[in-house]
Amino acid sequence: MPQRDTISTTPMDGAAAVIAADAFKLVYAEAFAEPPYRETADDVAAAFRHFPAVTRRLAFRAVLARNSEGEPVGMAYGCLLGPDTVWWDELTEPVSDDMRRENGHRTFGLMELAVRVAWRGQGVARRLHETLLDGTGAERVLLNVHPASEAAPTAYRSWGYRKIGEARLGGEGGDLHDAMLLDLG
């Protein structure tokens, strides 16, 4: 395990994230190979076939964390949710119209946040989260997290997130995830 290292975080727009896609993929592949995700090489390849399209969404932003040697150690990305978002439709129980109202500025959808194993417990995830949200102007953040992952929901709760329901990702038969919301105001 590496000793505590100087970690830098670099905010990126969609174009820069596409250029750095291999670094995002490296972090993603390692972090999500673990239980409960157990993503295979085919799963990772499928996810990153769609990555360029994801980066073209309105108000997409990303952050990549690297150690002092330039090795990718963590990543996060997401975008502001527009009025036509399907995020609220994935909830197993409906929420109020006021809760689900989106205008392209109200809610930031956190799509992925991951840190490679050797760099966990050093505050990298928190720094990625803070850097990603800095300057969004959003009132709140919405994310989905696998409840069996233990560490991720615990971290999110410690940062002020609260569970607002469960979301079924990937359509009928998809895994249930906890939908969590953080009020920024």
Disulfide bonds with the S-S distance in Angstrom:
none
